[in-house]
Amino acid sequence: MTGNSSSVDIRENSAVTMENCSIFKNNWWGVLIMQESTARLIKCDIKEDQNNAFKDLSCTVEIKS
């Protein structure tokens, strides 16, 4: 049972949106959990500016079946 893993740009993948996720932020790292029938665990490296605003996300998606 190996899950498929791939890199995803969260800004360009319509299936991965902030509205569909619960965001748990801890310093520069965040974990986004998809609330869909096919559970996806998304580990994100979050880069922020000085105002703690999102600048970039480097995400890994594991599709569990």
N, C-alpha and C positions, 0 to 999 in steps of 0.2 A: 504494500500500500504506500506507494510514493506519490506525493502530491506534485502537481505541476507548478513550477515556480518561474516567474518571469519579471523583468523590470517593467515598471509602468510609470508613465508621466501622468500624475493624477489630474493635471490641468487639461490633458488632451484625450483622456479616456472617459467617455460619457457614462460608462458603467461604474466609474469610480468617482463619486461626488461627495462633497462635504455633507450634503443633506442626508445621504444614505449612511453616514458613519457616526459612530460615537467616538469622540476624540479624547484620548488620554495623553496629556502632554507632560513630559518630565524633562526639563532643561531643553537640550537640543534634539531629544528623541521623542517620538510619539508612536502610539500604536492605534491604528484605525481598524475597527471591527465592522465589517459589512453586515447590514441587517437585511439579508436576502435569503432565499431558499437555499441557494448554494453558498455555504459559509465561506467567506474569504478572510484570511488574516493578513492584514497589510502592515508591514513594518516600515516606518518612514524615518528617514534622516531629515529632520526639519532644520532648515537654515533660516534664521531670523535676523531682522535688522535691529538697530538699537531701541526701537519702539516696540519690540516683541511682535512685529508684524511678519506674516509669512512671506518669505522671499522665494524659497524654492523647496520642493519636496522630492526626495529620491526614495521611491517606494519599491518594496518587494511584495508580490502577491502570491499567496499560497491558496490554490483552489482545492478545497477538501471535498471528497466525494464518498 
